[in-house]
Amino acid sequence: MNKTDLIDALSVETMFSKKDIARVLDALTRIVERSLKKGDKVALAGFGTFSTSLRPARKGINPATKQQINIPAIYVPKFRAGKSLRQVVRSL
């Protein structure tokens, strides 16, 4: 399911216009991004938690030259599914 499919499904489920749903989804995305950028977690009860994690610096190999390179530490987004979501997926 892509963003357009999600907007369509939400519009049918809630009977709100697709335009309103798109605005809400865009706002939600911006809010989650801002919160994660500040280092906060975003928890949606029953669905899951968005957070960030520090991936430590490490050594790697450039596949083109086979030379060893240093890969710097970087923050990456993380998602941990909530209990309800895990149960729904397990029952497939």
PyMOL Python script that loads the backbone (N, CA, C, O; Angstrom):
from pymol import cmd

cmd.read_pdbstr("""\
ATOM      1  N   MET A   1       0.855  -1.172   0.000  1.00  0.00           N
ATOM      2  CA  MET A   1       0.000   0.000   0.000  1.00  0.00           C
ATOM      3  C   MET A   1       0.902   1.236   0.000  1.00  0.00           C
ATOM      4  O   MET A   1       1.796   1.364   0.836  1.00  0.00           O
ATOM      5  N   ASN A   2       0.657   2.129  -0.936  1.00  0.00           N
ATOM      6  CA  ASN A   2       1.414   3.373  -0.970  1.00  0.00           C
ATOM      7  C   ASN A   2       0.569   4.507  -0.373  1.00  0.00           C
ATOM      8  O   ASN A   2      -0.544   4.280   0.101  1.00  0.00           O
ATOM      9  N   LYS A   3       1.112   5.721  -0.405  1.00  0.00           N
ATOM     10  CA  LYS A   3       0.428   6.852   0.225  1.00  0.00           C
ATOM     11  C   LYS A   3      -0.942   7.108  -0.410  1.00  0.00           C
ATOM     12  O   LYS A   3      -1.909   7.377   0.304  1.00  0.00           O
ATOM     13  N   THR A   4      -1.034   7.030  -1.715  1.00  0.00           N
ATOM     14  CA  THR A   4      -2.303   7.258  -2.409  1.00  0.00           C
ATOM     15  C   THR A   4      -3.341   6.222  -2.002  1.00  0.00           C
ATOM     16  O   THR A   4      -4.500   6.556  -1.755  1.00  0.00           O
ATOM     17  N   ASP A   5      -2.921   4.965  -1.931  1.00  0.00           N
ATOM     18  CA  ASP A   5      -3.831   3.891  -1.498  1.00  0.00           C
ATOM     19  C   ASP A   5      -4.298   4.118  -0.060  1.00  0.00           C
ATOM     20  O   ASP A   5      -5.466   3.902   0.264  1.00  0.00           O
ATOM     21  N   LEU A   6      -3.375   4.555   0.794  1.00  0.00           N
ATOM     22  CA  LEU A   6      -3.718   4.832   2.187  1.00  0.00           C
ATOM     23  C   LEU A   6      -4.721   5.975   2.289  1.00  0.00           C
ATOM     24  O   LEU A   6      -5.672   5.901   3.066  1.00  0.00           O
ATOM     25  N   ILE A   7      -4.514   7.021   1.514  1.00  0.00           N
ATOM     26  CA  ILE A   7      -5.453   8.149   1.503  1.00  0.00           C
ATOM     27  C   ILE A   7      -6.826   7.687   1.042  1.00  0.00           C
ATOM     28  O   ILE A   7      -7.835   8.069   1.635  1.00  0.00           O
ATOM     29  N   ASP A   8      -6.880   6.876   0.001  1.00  0.00           N
ATOM     30  CA  ASP A   8      -8.152   6.354  -0.498  1.00  0.00           C
ATOM     31  C   ASP A   8      -8.860   5.521   0.576  1.00  0.00           C
ATOM     32  O   ASP A   8     -10.057   5.685   0.808  1.00  0.00           O
ATOM     33  N   ALA A   9      -8.114   4.633   1.222  1.00  0.00           N
ATOM     34  CA  ALA A   9      -8.703   3.761   2.240  1.00  0.00           C
ATOM     35  C   ALA A   9      -9.207   4.572   3.438  1.00  0.00           C
ATOM     36  O   ALA A   9     -10.287   4.301   3.962  1.00  0.00           O
ATOM     37  N   LEU A  10      -8.428   5.561   3.867  1.00  0.00           N
ATOM     38  CA  LEU A  10      -8.850   6.400   4.983  1.00  0.00           C
ATOM     39  C   LEU A  10     -10.077   7.227   4.624  1.00  0.00           C
ATOM     40  O   LEU A  10     -10.953   7.446   5.461  1.00  0.00           O
ATOM     41  N   SER A  11     -10.134   7.680   3.387  1.00  0.00           N
ATOM     42  CA  SER A  11     -11.279   8.462   2.934  1.00  0.00           C
ATOM     43  C   SER A  11     -12.553   7.622   2.959  1.00  0.00           C
ATOM     44  O   SER A  11     -13.602   8.106   3.386  1.00  0.00           O
ATOM     45  N   VAL A  12     -12.477   6.389   2.513  1.00  0.00           N
ATOM     46  CA  VAL A  12     -13.631   5.489   2.526  1.00  0.00           C
ATOM     47  C   VAL A  12     -14.028   5.158   3.962  1.00  0.00           C
ATOM     48  O   VAL A  12     -15.211   5.158   4.303  1.00  0.00           O
ATOM     49  N   GLU A  13     -13.027   4.873   4.803  1.00  0.00           N
ATOM     50  CA  GLU A  13     -13.280   4.475   6.197  1.00  0.00           C
ATOM     51  C   GLU A  13     -13.896   5.611   7.020  1.00  0.00           C
ATOM     52  O   GLU A  13     -14.793   5.377   7.830  1.00  0.00           O
ATOM     53  N   THR A  14     -13.409   6.848   6.808  1.00  0.00           N
ATOM     54  CA  THR A  14     -13.840   7.971   7.654  1.00  0.00           C
ATOM     55  C   THR A  14     -14.867   8.885   6.990  1.00  0.00           C
ATOM     56  O   THR A  14     -15.524   9.680   7.661  1.00  0.00           O
ATOM     57  N   MET A  15     -15.001   8.767   5.676  1.00  0.00           N
ATOM     58  CA  MET A  15     -15.887   9.626   4.885  1.00  0.00           C
ATOM     59  C   MET A  15     -15.432  11.086   4.889  1.00  0.00           C
ATOM     60  O   MET A  15     -16.237  11.980   4.627  1.00  0.00           O
ATOM     61  N   PHE A  16     -14.129  11.344   5.187  1.00  0.00           N
ATOM     62  CA  PHE A  16     -13.542  12.672   5.017  1.00  0.00           C
ATOM     63  C   PHE A  16     -13.021  12.767   3.593  1.00  0.00           C
ATOM     64  O   PHE A  16     -12.793  11.750   2.939  1.00  0.00           O
ATOM     65  N   SER A  17     -12.834  13.985   3.118  1.00  0.00           N
ATOM     66  CA  SER A  17     -12.340  14.150   1.748  1.00  0.00           C
ATOM     67  C   SER A  17     -10.886  13.702   1.649  1.00  0.00           C
ATOM     68  O   SER A  17     -10.138  13.740   2.626  1.00  0.00           O
ATOM     69  N   LYS A  18     -10.507  13.283   0.457  1.00  0.00           N
ATOM     70  CA  LYS A  18      -9.130  12.856   0.222  1.00  0.00           C
ATOM     71  C   LYS A  18      -8.162  14.008   0.469  1.00  0.00           C
ATOM     72  O   LYS A  18      -7.046  13.799   0.945  1.00  0.00           O
ATOM     73  N   LYS A  19      -8.591  15.214   0.146  1.00  0.00           N
ATOM     74  CA  LYS A  19      -7.756  16.399   0.341  1.00  0.00           C
ATOM     75  C   LYS A  19      -7.470  16.603   1.836  1.00  0.00           C
ATOM     76  O   LYS A  19      -6.337  16.892   2.219  1.00  0.00           O
ATOM     77  N   ASP A  20      -8.496  16.454   2.673  1.00  0.00           N
ATOM     78  CA  ASP A  20      -8.312  16.606   4.118  1.00  0.00           C
ATOM     79  C   ASP A  20      -7.418  15.504   4.680  1.00  0.00           C
ATOM     80  O   ASP A  20      -6.553  15.766   5.516  1.00  0.00           O
ATOM     81  N   ILE A  21      -7.627  14.282   4.224  1.00  0.00           N
ATOM     82  CA  ILE A  21      -6.816  13.149   4.677  1.00  0.00           C
ATOM     83  C   ILE A  21      -5.351  13.369   4.298  1.00  0.00           C
ATOM     84  O   ILE A  21      -4.456  13.116   5.105  1.00  0.00           O
ATOM     85  N   ALA A  22      -5.104  13.837   3.075  1.00  0.00           N
ATOM     86  CA  ALA A  22      -3.731  14.086   2.621  1.00  0.00           C
ATOM     87  C   ALA A  22      -3.060  15.141   3.499  1.00  0.00           C
ATOM     88  O   ALA A  22      -1.888  15.006   3.853  1.00  0.00           O
ATOM     89  N   ARG A  23      -3.808  16.192   3.850  1.00  0.00           N
ATOM     90  CA  ARG A  23      -3.253  17.243   4.721  1.00  0.00           C
ATOM     91  C   ARG A  23      -2.901  16.685   6.096  1.00  0.00           C
ATOM     92  O   ARG A  23      -1.847  17.008   6.645  1.00  0.00           O
ATOM     93  N   VAL A  24      -3.764  15.861   6.646  1.00  0.00           N
ATOM     94  CA  VAL A  24      -3.512  15.271   7.966  1.00  0.00           C
ATOM     95  C   VAL A  24      -2.297  14.345   7.902  1.00  0.00           C
ATOM     96  O   VAL A  24      -1.447  14.385   8.792  1.00  0.00           O
ATOM     97  N   LEU A  25      -2.204  13.525   6.879  1.00  0.00           N
ATOM     98  CA  LEU A  25      -1.057  12.621   6.743  1.00  0.00           C
ATOM     99  C   LEU A  25       0.249  13.396   6.608  1.00  0.00           C
ATOM    100  O   LEU A  25       1.254  13.031   7.217  1.00  0.00           O
ATOM    101  N   ASP A  26       0.239  14.463   5.814  1.00  0.00           N
ATOM    102  CA  ASP A  26       1.431  15.289   5.659  1.00  0.00           C
ATOM    103  C   ASP A  26       1.812  15.944   6.978  1.00  0.00           C
ATOM    104  O   ASP A  26       2.994  16.006   7.317  1.00  0.00           O
ATOM    105  N   ALA A  27       0.829  16.432   7.725  1.00  0.00           N
ATOM    106  CA  ALA A  27       1.096  17.052   9.031  1.00  0.00           C
ATOM    107  C   ALA A  27       1.660  16.017  10.004  1.00  0.00           C
ATOM    108  O   ALA A  27       2.605  16.305  10.738  1.00  0.00           O
ATOM    109  N   LEU A  28       1.086  14.821  10.010  1.00  0.00           N
ATOM    110  CA  LEU A  28       1.575  13.757  10.886  1.00  0.00           C
ATOM    111  C   LEU A  28       3.037  13.441  10.577  1.00  0.00           C
ATOM    112  O   LEU A  28       3.850  13.294  11.489  1.00  0.00           O
ATOM    113  N   THR A  29       3.362  13.339   9.308  1.00  0.00           N
ATOM    114  CA  THR A  29       4.732  13.051   8.891  1.00  0.00           C
ATOM    115  C   THR A  29       5.688  14.139   9.374  1.00  0.00           C
ATOM    116  O   THR A  29       6.755  13.840   9.911  1.00  0.00           O
ATOM    117  N   ARG A  30       5.302  15.400   9.183  1.00  0.00           N
ATOM    118  CA  ARG A  30       6.147  16.521   9.617  1.00  0.00           C
ATOM    119  C   ARG A  30       6.348  16.511  11.130  1.00  0.00           C
ATOM    120  O   ARG A  30       7.458  16.743  11.610  1.00  0.00           O
ATOM    121  N   ILE A  31       5.289  16.244  11.877  1.00  0.00           N
ATOM    122  CA  ILE A  31       5.371  16.236  13.344  1.00  0.00           C
ATOM    123  C   ILE A  31       6.284  15.110  13.826  1.00  0.00           C
ATOM    124  O   ILE A  31       7.108  15.321  14.716  1.00  0.00           O
ATOM    125  N   VAL A  32       6.146  13.930  13.254  1.00  0.00           N
ATOM    126  CA  VAL A  32       7.003  12.808  13.640  1.00  0.00           C
ATOM    127  C   VAL A  32       8.459  13.139  13.308  1.00  0.00           C
ATOM    128  O   VAL A  32       9.347  12.893  14.124  1.00  0.00           O
ATOM    129  N   GLU A  33       8.712  13.691  12.127  1.00  0.00           N
ATOM    130  CA  GLU A  33      10.074  14.049  11.731  1.00  0.00           C
ATOM    131  C   GLU A  33      10.678  15.066  12.698  1.00  0.00           C
ATOM    132  O   GLU A  33      11.823  14.908  13.122  1.00  0.00           O
ATOM    133  N   ARG A  34       9.920  16.113  13.052  1.00  0.00           N
ATOM    134  CA  ARG A  34      10.416  17.136  13.985  1.00  0.00           C
ATOM    135  C   ARG A  34      10.708  16.537  15.353  1.00  0.00           C
ATOM    136  O   ARG A  34      11.725  16.857  15.968  1.00  0.00           O
ATOM    137  N   SER A  35       9.829  15.676  15.826  1.00  0.00           N
ATOM    138  CA  SER A  35      10.017  15.056  17.135  1.00  0.00           C
ATOM    139  C   SER A  35      11.270  14.180  17.153  1.00  0.00           C
ATOM    140  O   SER A  35      12.052  14.226  18.102  1.00  0.00           O
ATOM    141  N   LEU A  36      11.452  13.391  16.112  1.00  0.00           N
ATOM    142  CA  LEU A  36      12.632  12.529  16.045  1.00  0.00           C
ATOM    143  C   LEU A  36      13.900  13.356  15.923  1.00  0.00           C
ATOM    144  O   LEU A  36      14.932  12.996  16.490  1.00  0.00           O
ATOM    145  N   LYS A  37      13.834  14.451  15.193  1.00  0.00           N
ATOM    146  CA  LYS A  37      14.999  15.328  15.032  1.00  0.00           C
ATOM    147  C   LYS A  37      15.427  15.912  16.376  1.00  0.00           C
ATOM    148  O   LYS A  37      16.616  16.119  16.616  1.00  0.00           O
ATOM    149  N   LYS A  38      14.447  16.181  17.257  1.00  0.00           N
ATOM    150  CA  LYS A  38      14.751  16.696  18.596  1.00  0.00           C
ATOM    151  C   LYS A  38      15.223  15.590  19.537  1.00  0.00           C
ATOM    152  O   LYS A  38      15.679  15.879  20.643  1.00  0.00           O
ATOM    153  N   GLY A  39      15.121  14.338  19.117  1.00  0.00           N
ATOM    154  CA  GLY A  39      15.532  13.222  19.956  1.00  0.00           C
ATOM    155  C   GLY A  39      14.397  12.624  20.767  1.00  0.00           C
ATOM    156  O   GLY A  39      14.625  11.751  21.604  1.00  0.00           O
ATOM    157  N   ASP A  40      13.174  13.086  20.527  1.00  0.00           N
ATOM    158  CA  ASP A  40      12.010  12.564  21.240  1.00  0.00           C
ATOM    159  C   ASP A  40      11.520  11.270  20.596  1.00  0.00           C
ATOM    160  O   ASP A  40      11.851  10.962  19.451  1.00  0.00           O
ATOM    161  N   LYS A  41      10.729  10.524  21.353  1.00  0.00           N
ATOM    162  CA  LYS A  41      10.048   9.340  20.823  1.00  0.00           C
ATOM    163  C   LYS A  41       8.608   9.734  20.504  1.00  0.00           C
ATOM    164  O   LYS A  41       8.053  10.647  21.115  1.00  0.00           O
ATOM    165  N   VAL A  42       8.012   9.036  19.541  1.00  0.00           N
ATOM    166  CA  VAL A  42       6.599   9.212  19.217  1.00  0.00           C
ATOM    167  C   VAL A  42       5.929   7.863  19.390  1.00  0.00           C
ATOM    168  O   VAL A  42       6.192   6.926  18.636  1.00  0.00           O
ATOM    169  N   ALA A  43       5.052   7.770  20.400  1.00  0.00           N
ATOM    170  CA  ALA A  43       4.400   6.502  20.719  1.00  0.00           C
ATOM    171  C   ALA A  43       2.918   6.588  20.384  1.00  0.00           C
ATOM    172  O   ALA A  43       2.223   7.496  20.839  1.00  0.00           O
ATOM    173  N   LEU A  44       2.442   5.647  19.592  1.00  0.00           N
ATOM    174  CA  LEU A  44       1.032   5.528  19.264  1.00  0.00           C
ATOM    175  C   LEU A  44       0.549   4.232  19.915  1.00  0.00           C
ATOM    176  O   LEU A  44       0.855   3.139  19.440  1.00  0.00           O
ATOM    177  N   ALA A  45      -0.205   4.362  21.002  1.00  0.00           N
ATOM    178  CA  ALA A  45      -0.611   3.210  21.803  1.00  0.00           C
ATOM    179  C   ALA A  45      -1.242   2.127  20.934  1.00  0.00           C
ATOM    180  O   ALA A  45      -2.160   2.395  20.159  1.00  0.00           O
ATOM    181  N   GLY A  46      -0.745   0.909  21.072  1.00  0.00           N
ATOM    182  CA  GLY A  46      -1.268  -0.228  20.328  1.00  0.00           C
ATOM    183  C   GLY A  46      -0.684  -0.371  18.940  1.00  0.00           C
ATOM    184  O   GLY A  46      -0.737  -1.454  18.357  1.00  0.00           O
ATOM    185  N   PHE A  47      -0.128   0.700  18.399  1.00  0.00           N
ATOM    186  CA  PHE A  47       0.438   0.642  17.052  1.00  0.00           C
ATOM    187  C   PHE A  47       1.943   0.477  17.099  1.00  0.00           C
ATOM    188  O   PHE A  47       2.484  -0.467  16.523  1.00  0.00           O
ATOM    189  N   GLY A  48       2.635   1.399  17.789  1.00  0.00           N
ATOM    190  CA  GLY A  48       4.083   1.287  17.884  1.00  0.00           C
ATOM    191  C   GLY A  48       4.738   2.581  18.284  1.00  0.00           C
ATOM    192  O   GLY A  48       4.072   3.587  18.528  1.00  0.00           O
ATOM    193  N   THR A  49       6.070   2.542  18.351  1.00  0.00           N
ATOM    194  CA  THR A  49       6.857   3.685  18.780  1.00  0.00           C
ATOM    195  C   THR A  49       7.934   3.989  17.749  1.00  0.00           C
ATOM    196  O   THR A  49       8.676   3.102  17.327  1.00  0.00           O
ATOM    197  N   PHE A  50       8.009   5.247  17.354  1.00  0.00           N
ATOM    198  CA  PHE A  50       9.068   5.731  16.482  1.00  0.00           C
ATOM    199  C   PHE A  50      10.135   6.348  17.373  1.00  0.00           C
ATOM    200  O   PHE A  50       9.812   7.093  18.298  1.00  0.00           O
ATOM    201  N   SER A  51      11.404   6.049  17.106  1.00  0.00           N
ATOM    202  CA  SER A  51      12.498   6.615  17.876  1.00  0.00           C
ATOM    203  C   SER A  51      13.732   6.683  16.982  1.00  0.00           C
ATOM    204  O   SER A  51      13.686   6.324  15.805  1.00  0.00           O
ATOM    205  N   THR A  52      14.841   7.153  17.567  1.00  0.00           N
ATOM    206  CA  THR A  52      16.099   7.170  16.831  1.00  0.00           C
ATOM    207  C   THR A  52      17.105   6.322  17.581  1.00  0.00           C
ATOM    208  O   THR A  52      16.968   6.087  18.782  1.00  0.00           O
ATOM    209  N   SER A  53      18.109   5.867  16.868  1.00  0.00           N
ATOM    210  CA  SER A  53      19.160   5.046  17.443  1.00  0.00           C
ATOM    211  C   SER A  53      20.485   5.497  16.841  1.00  0.00           C
ATOM    212  O   SER A  53      20.553   5.828  15.658  1.00  0.00           O
ATOM    213  N   LEU A  54      21.531   5.509  17.651  1.00  0.00           N
ATOM    214  CA  LEU A  54      22.854   5.883  17.161  1.00  0.00           C
ATOM    215  C   LEU A  54      23.556   4.644  16.636  1.00  0.00           C
ATOM    216  O   LEU A  54      23.809   3.696  17.380  1.00  0.00           O
ATOM    217  N   ARG A  55      23.865   4.659  15.353  1.00  0.00           N
ATOM    218  CA  ARG A  55      24.644   3.577  14.759  1.00  0.00           C
ATOM    219  C   ARG A  55      26.115   3.971  14.918  1.00  0.00           C
ATOM    220  O   ARG A  55      26.522   4.999  14.377  1.00  0.00           O
ATOM    221  N   PRO A  56      26.917   3.201  15.632  1.00  0.00           N
ATOM    222  CA  PRO A  56      28.292   3.607  15.919  1.00  0.00           C
ATOM    223  C   PRO A  56      29.174   3.640  14.672  1.00  0.00           C
ATOM    224  O   PRO A  56      28.873   3.018  13.653  1.00  0.00           O
ATOM    225  N   ALA A  57      30.269   4.386  14.788  1.00  0.00           N
ATOM    226  CA  ALA A  57      31.243   4.443  13.700  1.00  0.00           C
ATOM    227  C   ALA A  57      31.831   3.045  13.501  1.00  0.00           C
ATOM    228  O   ALA A  57      31.948   2.269  14.449  1.00  0.00           O
ATOM    229  N   ARG A  58      32.194   2.740  12.266  1.00  0.00           N
ATOM    230  CA  ARG A  58      32.756   1.431  11.978  1.00  0.00           C
ATOM    231  C   ARG A  58      33.633   1.508  10.732  1.00  0.00           C
ATOM    232  O   ARG A  58      33.647   2.514  10.022  1.00  0.00           O
ATOM    233  N   LYS A  59      34.341   0.455  10.492  1.00  0.00           N
ATOM    234  CA  LYS A  59      35.173   0.371   9.289  1.00  0.00           C
ATOM    235  C   LYS A  59      34.407  -0.407   8.226  1.00  0.00           C
ATOM    236  O   LYS A  59      33.697  -1.367   8.526  1.00  0.00           O
ATOM    237  N   GLY A  60      34.565   0.026   6.982  1.00  0.00           N
ATOM    238  CA  GLY A  60      33.910  -0.644   5.873  1.00  0.00           C
ATOM    239  C   GLY A  60      34.876  -0.777   4.718  1.00  0.00           C
ATOM    240  O   GLY A  60      36.035  -0.373   4.812  1.00  0.00           O
ATOM    241  N   ILE A  61      34.400  -1.338   3.641  1.00  0.00           N
ATOM    242  CA  ILE A  61      35.228  -1.518   2.450  1.00  0.00           C
ATOM    243  C   ILE A  61      34.504  -0.908   1.261  1.00  0.00           C
ATOM    244  O   ILE A  61      33.335  -1.206   1.015  1.00  0.00           O
ATOM    245  N   ASN A  62      35.199  -0.062   0.531  1.00  0.00           N
ATOM    246  CA  ASN A  62      34.664   0.522  -0.688  1.00  0.00           C
ATOM    247  C   ASN A  62      34.623  -0.594  -1.732  1.00  0.00           C
ATOM    248  O   ASN A  62      35.673  -1.111  -2.112  1.00  0.00           O
ATOM    249  N   PRO A  63      33.427  -0.979  -2.208  1.00  0.00           N
ATOM    250  CA  PRO A  63      33.343  -2.115  -3.141  1.00  0.00           C
ATOM    251  C   PRO A  63      34.029  -1.859  -4.481  1.00  0.00           C
ATOM    252  O   PRO A  63      34.447  -2.803  -5.151  1.00  0.00           O
ATOM    253  N   ALA A  64      34.147  -0.597  -4.875  1.00  0.00           N
ATOM    254  CA  ALA A  64      34.763  -0.293  -6.164  1.00  0.00           C
ATOM    255  C   ALA A  64      36.283  -0.413  -6.103  1.00  0.00           C
ATOM    256  O   ALA A  64      36.910  -0.935  -7.024  1.00  0.00           O
ATOM    257  N   THR A  65      36.874   0.081  -4.997  1.00  0.00           N
ATOM    258  CA  THR A  65      38.340   0.105  -4.901  1.00  0.00           C
ATOM    259  C   THR A  65      38.897  -0.943  -3.953  1.00  0.00           C
ATOM    260  O   THR A  65      40.105  -1.177  -3.927  1.00  0.00           O
ATOM    261  N   LYS A  66      38.034  -1.571  -3.180  1.00  0.00           N
ATOM    262  CA  LYS A  66      38.414  -2.567  -2.171  1.00  0.00           C
ATOM    263  C   LYS A  66      39.272  -1.957  -1.056  1.00  0.00           C
ATOM    264  O   LYS A  66      39.917  -2.685  -0.301  1.00  0.00           O
ATOM    265  N   GLN A  67      39.280  -0.633  -0.953  1.00  0.00           N
ATOM    266  CA  GLN A  67      40.035   0.018   0.108  1.00  0.00           C
ATOM    267  C   GLN A  67      39.176   0.146   1.354  1.00  0.00           C
ATOM    268  O   GLN A  67      37.957   0.300   1.282  1.00  0.00           O
ATOM    269  N   GLN A  68      39.852   0.077   2.506  1.00  0.00           N
ATOM    270  CA  GLN A  68      39.141   0.221   3.768  1.00  0.00           C
ATOM    271  C   GLN A  68      38.797   1.695   3.992  1.00  0.00           C
ATOM    272  O   GLN A  68      39.621   2.578   3.754  1.00  0.00           O
ATOM    273  N   ILE A  69      37.559   1.950   4.457  1.00  0.00           N
ATOM    274  CA  ILE A  69      37.120   3.312   4.725  1.00  0.00           C
ATOM    275  C   ILE A  69      36.508   3.379   6.124  1.00  0.00           C
ATOM    276  O   ILE A  69      36.054   2.376   6.673  1.00  0.00           O
ATOM    277  N   ASN A  70      36.510   4.582   6.680  1.00  0.00           N
ATOM    278  CA  ASN A  70      35.871   4.801   7.976  1.00  0.00           C
ATOM    279  C   ASN A  70      34.460   5.321   7.734  1.00  0.00           C
ATOM    280  O   ASN A  70      34.266   6.311   7.030  1.00  0.00           O
ATOM    281  N   ILE A  71      33.487   4.650   8.320  1.00  0.00           N
ATOM    282  CA  ILE A  71      32.087   5.059   8.208  1.00  0.00           C
ATOM    283  C   ILE A  71      31.733   5.747   9.522  1.00  0.00           C
ATOM    284  O   ILE A  71      31.832   5.129  10.583  1.00  0.00           O
ATOM    285  N   PRO A  72      31.323   7.014   9.473  1.00  0.00           N
ATOM    286  CA  PRO A  72      31.068   7.759  10.707  1.00  0.00           C
ATOM    287  C   PRO A  72      29.803   7.283  11.431  1.00  0.00           C
ATOM    288  O   PRO A  72      28.942   6.627  10.843  1.00  0.00           O
ATOM    289  N   ALA A  73      29.713   7.623  12.703  1.00  0.00           N
ATOM    290  CA  ALA A  73      28.508   7.335  13.484  1.00  0.00           C
ATOM    291  C   ALA A  73      27.359   8.159  12.906  1.00  0.00           C
ATOM    292  O   ALA A  73      27.564   9.272  12.421  1.00  0.00           O
ATOM    293  N   ILE A  74      26.149   7.603  12.963  1.00  0.00           N
ATOM    294  CA  ILE A  74      24.992   8.298  12.389  1.00  0.00           C
ATOM    295  C   ILE A  74      23.733   7.879  13.149  1.00  0.00           C
ATOM    296  O   ILE A  74      23.619   6.748  13.622  1.00  0.00           O
ATOM    297  N   TYR A  75      22.803   8.810  13.252  1.00  0.00           N
ATOM    298  CA  TYR A  75      21.502   8.491  13.844  1.00  0.00           C
ATOM    299  C   TYR A  75      20.590   7.938  12.763  1.00  0.00           C
ATOM    300  O   TYR A  75      20.558   8.452  11.645  1.00  0.00           O
ATOM    301  N   VAL A  76      19.846   6.885  13.101  1.00  0.00           N
ATOM    302  CA  VAL A  76      18.918   6.272  12.162  1.00  0.00           C
ATOM    303  C   VAL A  76      17.544   6.144  12.820  1.00  0.00           C
ATOM    304  O   VAL A  76      17.462   5.953  14.033  1.00  0.00           O
ATOM    305  N   PRO A  77      16.462   6.246  12.036  1.00  0.00           N
ATOM    306  CA  PRO A  77      15.126   6.086  12.605  1.00  0.00           C
ATOM    307  C   PRO A  77      14.854   4.617  12.920  1.00  0.00           C
ATOM    308  O   PRO A  77      15.357   3.716  12.249  1.00  0.00           O
ATOM    309  N   LYS A  78      14.039   4.398  13.965  1.00  0.00           N
ATOM    310  CA  LYS A  78      13.672   3.054  14.383  1.00  0.00           C
ATOM    311  C   LYS A  78      12.169   3.003  14.621  1.00  0.00           C
ATOM    312  O   LYS A  78      11.558   4.003  14.997  1.00  0.00           O
ATOM    313  N   PHE A  79      11.580   1.837  14.399  1.00  0.00           N
ATOM    314  CA  PHE A  79      10.165   1.637  14.712  1.00  0.00           C
ATOM    315  C   PHE A  79      10.030   0.325  15.456  1.00  0.00           C
ATOM    316  O   PHE A  79      10.535  -0.706  15.012  1.00  0.00           O
ATOM    317  N   ARG A  80       9.348   0.366  16.586  1.00  0.00           N
ATOM    318  CA  ARG A  80       9.060  -0.856  17.345  1.00  0.00           C
ATOM    319  C   ARG A  80       7.553  -1.023  17.371  1.00  0.00           C
ATOM    320  O   ARG A  80       6.832  -0.172  17.892  1.00  0.00           O
ATOM    321  N   ALA A  81       7.083  -2.124  16.806  1.00  0.00           N
ATOM    322  CA  ALA A  81       5.648  -2.391  16.730  1.00  0.00           C
ATOM    323  C   ALA A  81       5.067  -2.599  18.122  1.00  0.00           C
ATOM    324  O   ALA A  81       5.698  -3.212  18.983  1.00  0.00           O
ATOM    325  N   GLY A  82       3.855  -2.082  18.335  1.00  0.00           N
ATOM    326  CA  GLY A  82       3.147  -2.265  19.592  1.00  0.00           C
ATOM    327  C   GLY A  82       2.549  -3.660  19.687  1.00  0.00           C
ATOM    328  O   GLY A  82       2.515  -4.407  18.709  1.00  0.00           O
ATOM    329  N   LYS A  83       2.083  -3.993  20.869  1.00  0.00           N
ATOM    330  CA  LYS A  83       1.559  -5.335  21.137  1.00  0.00           C
ATOM    331  C   LYS A  83       0.388  -5.690  20.213  1.00  0.00           C
ATOM    332  O   LYS A  83       0.350  -6.789  19.660  1.00  0.00           O
ATOM    333  N   SER A  84      -0.556  -4.776  20.046  1.00  0.00           N
ATOM    334  CA  SER A  84      -1.726  -5.057  19.196  1.00  0.00           C
ATOM    335  C   SER A  84      -1.315  -5.311  17.755  1.00  0.00           C
ATOM    336  O   SER A  84      -1.819  -6.238  17.122  1.00  0.00           O
ATOM    337  N   LEU A  85      -0.402  -4.497  17.227  1.00  0.00           N
ATOM    338  CA  LEU A  85       0.058  -4.671  15.850  1.00  0.00           C
ATOM    339  C   LEU A  85       0.788  -5.989  15.684  1.00  0.00           C
ATOM    340  O   LEU A  85       0.593  -6.692  14.692  1.00  0.00           O
ATOM    341  N   ARG A  86       1.631  -6.329  16.654  1.00  0.00           N
ATOM    342  CA  ARG A  86       2.353  -7.620  16.570  1.00  0.00           C
ATOM    343  C   ARG A  86       1.380  -8.787  16.564  1.00  0.00           C
ATOM    344  O   ARG A  86       1.578  -9.748  15.820  1.00  0.00           O
ATOM    345  N   GLN A  87       0.326  -8.725  17.383  1.00  0.00           N
ATOM    346  CA  GLN A  87      -0.658  -9.815  17.433  1.00  0.00           C
ATOM    347  C   GLN A  87      -1.415  -9.942  16.120  1.00  0.00           C
ATOM    348  O   GLN A  87      -1.666 -11.054  15.655  1.00  0.00           O
ATOM    349  N   VAL A  88      -1.778  -8.821  15.524  1.00  0.00           N
ATOM    350  CA  VAL A  88      -2.496  -8.853  14.244  1.00  0.00           C
ATOM    351  C   VAL A  88      -1.633  -9.487  13.156  1.00  0.00           C
ATOM    352  O   VAL A  88      -2.116 -10.307  12.375  1.00  0.00           O
ATOM    353  N   VAL A  89      -0.362  -9.108  13.106  1.00  0.00           N
ATOM    354  CA  VAL A  89       0.534  -9.627  12.077  1.00  0.00           C
ATOM    355  C   VAL A  89       0.820 -11.104  12.300  1.00  0.00           C
ATOM    356  O   VAL A  89       0.907 -11.865  11.337  1.00  0.00           O
ATOM    357  N   ARG A  90       0.966 -11.519  13.537  1.00  0.00           N
ATOM    358  CA  ARG A  90       1.250 -12.930  13.842  1.00  0.00           C
ATOM    359  C   ARG A  90       0.107 -13.847  13.456  1.00  0.00           C
ATOM    360  O   ARG A  90       0.319 -15.028  13.180  1.00  0.00           O
ATOM    361  N   SER A  91      -1.105 -13.311  13.434  1.00  0.00           N
ATOM    362  CA  SER A  91      -2.269 -14.151  13.146  1.00  0.00           C
ATOM    363  C   SER A  91      -2.509 -14.356  11.652  1.00  0.00           C
ATOM    364  O   SER A  91      -3.520 -14.944  11.269  1.00  0.00           O
ATOM    365  N   LEU A  92      -1.604 -13.886  10.811  1.00  0.00           N
ATOM    366  CA  LEU A  92      -1.776 -14.042   9.357  1.00  0.00           C
ATOM    367  C   LEU A  92      -1.715 -15.473   8.928  1.00  0.00           C
ATOM    368  O   LEU A  92      -1.842 -15.768   7.740  1.00  0.00           O
TER     369      LEU A  92
END
""", "prot")
cmd.dss("prot")
cmd.show_as("cartoon", "prot")
cmd.util.cbc("prot")
cmd.orient("prot")
